[in-house]
Amino acid sequence: MLKRLIDNHFKLAEHDTNVKTEVIAGITTFLTMAYIIFVNPSILSEAGMDYGAVFVATCLAAAIGCLIMGIWANYPIAQAPGMGLNAFFTYGVVLGMGYTWEAALGAVFFSGLCFFLLSVFKIREWIINSIPLSLRLGIAAGIGLFLAMIALKNAGIVVANPATYVALGDLSEPAALYALLGFFVITALAYLRVTGAVMIGILGVTILATLFGHNEYGGLMSMPPSIAPTFLALDLWGALDVAMLSVIFAFLFVDLFDTSGTLVGVAHRGKLLDKDGKLPRLGRAMMADSGASMSGALLGTSTTTSYIESTAGIASGGRTGLTAVVVAALFLVSLFFAPLAGSIPAYATAGALLYVAVLMAGSLAHANWEDPTDAAPVLIAALAMPLTFSIAEGIALGFISYAAIKALSGRFSDLNPAVITLALLFAAKFLFLD
């Protein structure tokens, strides 16, 4: 009876799959993205948030997102708090701009609400089609470079210098050595197509550091920590500050393109696109993503988004939402491994951040370097994010430079109302609000 209900709801036979295949695919996807359980609390706790509460919020937000995506949209696409956006939350909004983490959570909630409304009123396609490919590539690469800077800084590989701003740190320090070792191992395992390469690298470095006395082991399992310190702690009024509009836009913009790109990429890999090359039930998938972001903000974590690591499950045969449901179940089981998560040192996750940065920076290879009017905005957007320590500022400078260079070059046909409007708004912000 249960098997029939599962088959009928997820349409397993129609997608030429079965329960066993979907379960294996779900486990595979989970192993490739489980590193977020350790990395997200580590990053958000630096904003002053309670580590245990963020750990619980991360697991719950991921489970909720996966369940909505799996049961309602019926796609084998997993969700969890996004890399890059969590770093922007801590280092850009809270530590950089001086806002409270409660206000930052409010901004995450409003960005999720805007994403939801854009999906309901089907405006998302217009926005996606209005943003030039070169800007999208530059922004994706910039987020990667931003993560790389954070990873190098956290590991002490890059340090502050009053004369040159940054300099090479002491590579003989244990933190730097462990971070580099983790990065080397993760990269090699990924090349060898080892499932769960990132998580293996994080846990391997943690175990090694513990054995050599450089880290304390806090245990393996326990009852989940209390989520009370972050639950419903978001400050909606604080997020409505005028200067926070660019932050809300940054959260929305990155999530919108990250999700759309992931959905199409994963669907293409799994042959889930229709005969016209479009993704059926796109609206449901987008609303699942935005709903997960709002839920995550209420629980106490940064923006929840679709994970490209879902392609690992697709490669293992996952074709329906049952794969995502299995991932959700595994995130719920992870709630009982809080002591292990708390034992992970920052330098163990630094290697993972650096590897994710490599993947994201790869978008630079697709830029049109032969056309300087395209190449210049790409480089400006990409460099501005790590150098200003802000995704929002990088996006703004990217739009301004694209519009200005295209206009001065007489390439008015490359401009559209959306790009011009956003460029003018960002310019006005820098001139009158900063």
Beta strands, then each sheet from edge to edge (+ up, - down):
strand 1: 79-81
strand 2: 158-161
strand 3: 165-168
strand 4: 304-306
sheet 1: 1+ 4-
sheet 2: 2+ 3-
end
